Every structure is written in structure tokens, then in C-alpha cells.
Amino acid sequence: MKNNDINPVMAINPYTDKLMNLEPVFSLLKEYQTAQDCYEFTDEAIKFMALSPLPEWANMDMKGSVVMFLYALRDTFEGLMECEISVAKKKGGTV
């Protein structure tokens, strides 16, 4: 769902030297509560994907690529948890 009141959170991607909007990452974290919840959900998705029968339209290489992508996504959430620091709220308002 799009919310026009949300402002982009811009950061320079050190791998491409391009500015990127990271707000969708924060939106995803809000949707699934915490980075830990996202990590656990992705871990379950890996198990489902790895243990599910191969559909007729896919091959083992495709399945392997999807599983590896999910591992990378799970590791991303783990990285987000490693650097998570609470910020004190200003008295009488929000940060």
C-alpha cells in the first residue's frame, strides 16, 4: 500500500555509488514487526522451498538459485539486527 505521507530515506549505495531509497526496507520491517521476525520468516521460507517438490516448470538450478537468494535475504536481516541501536525519544515528542 502506498502512503503519500512517507518520505524517502536516501543513502548512498557503496557498491554502486548511487543514491537509493531505503524507506521500503523500513516499511517491510514495520509490516513484519522486527528484523528478528523477518529473519525467522525467511528461514521458514528456505525450509519450505528446499523441501517442496519441484514444480514441472522449474529445474534444480532455478530452485537452487531461489534457495540461495533466500539465504542471502535471511543474512541481510541478520545484519540489520547486528547494528540495531535504540534512539532515545525527545521529551514531549518523537524522534
C-alpha atoms as one frame of an Amber mdcrd trajectory, in Angstrom:
protein
   0.000   0.000   0.000   1.358   3.440  -0.931   1.299   6.246   1.613   2.000
   9.707   0.213   2.947  10.989   3.691   6.053   8.755   3.836   9.298  10.462
   2.916  12.156   8.648   1.207  15.164   7.692   3.310  18.080   8.209   0.953
  21.519   6.619   1.325  24.462   6.123  -0.997  24.911   2.509  -2.054  28.642
   1.909  -1.513  28.669  -0.838  -4.165  27.164   1.249  -6.988  27.734   4.854
  -5.810  24.079   5.583  -6.500  21.563   7.125  -4.137  18.847   4.676  -3.112
  15.602   4.992  -1.184  15.763   2.681   1.860  12.260   3.517   3.077  10.853
   0.255   1.615  13.200  -1.665   3.942  11.762   0.184   6.945   8.245  -0.398
   5.624   8.936  -4.143   5.376  10.305  -4.186   8.926   7.204  -2.364  10.139
   4.933  -4.824   8.324   6.635  -7.858   9.882   7.333  -6.202  13.304  11.110
  -6.727  13.725  14.231  -7.799  11.862  14.194 -10.954  14.011  10.676 -11.773
  12.793  11.789 -11.210   9.183  14.830 -13.448   9.777  12.664 -16.241  11.191
  10.059 -15.924   8.432  12.763 -16.104   5.757  14.338 -19.106   7.492  10.968
 -20.887   7.333  10.643 -19.946   3.645  14.045 -21.566   2.998  12.839 -24.800
   4.597   9.592 -24.765   2.613  11.418 -24.070  -0.639  14.173 -26.611  -0.073
  11.789 -29.398   0.978   8.975 -28.743  -1.509   8.648 -30.861  -4.635   9.988
 -29.271  -7.780   7.205 -27.809  -9.970   7.118 -29.030 -13.560   8.008 -25.567
 -14.937  11.214 -25.284 -12.830  14.533 -27.083 -12.765  17.000 -27.818  -9.957
  19.220 -24.870 -10.916  16.276 -22.474 -10.568  15.283 -23.985  -7.218  18.881
 -23.756  -6.010  19.075 -20.101  -7.064  15.874 -19.266  -5.193  17.107 -21.016
  -2.049  20.450 -19.183  -2.233  18.617 -15.868  -2.675  16.542 -16.614   0.426
  19.733 -17.380   2.380  21.146 -14.002   1.280  17.898 -12.295   2.309  17.960
 -14.037   5.692  21.590 -12.940   6.182  20.537  -9.375   5.356  18.032  -9.409
   8.215  20.726 -10.840  10.487  22.998  -7.947   9.501  20.233  -5.458  10.284
  19.851  -6.976  13.759  23.594  -6.740  14.455  23.622  -2.947  14.116  20.251
  -2.082  15.626  20.567   0.658  18.272  17.648   2.268  20.075  17.483   6.049
  19.938  16.187   7.972  22.939  12.965   9.832  22.273  12.855  13.558  22.875
  10.803  14.561  25.872   7.299  15.524  24.769   7.668  14.239  21.236   9.053
  11.629  18.925  12.415  11.266  17.294
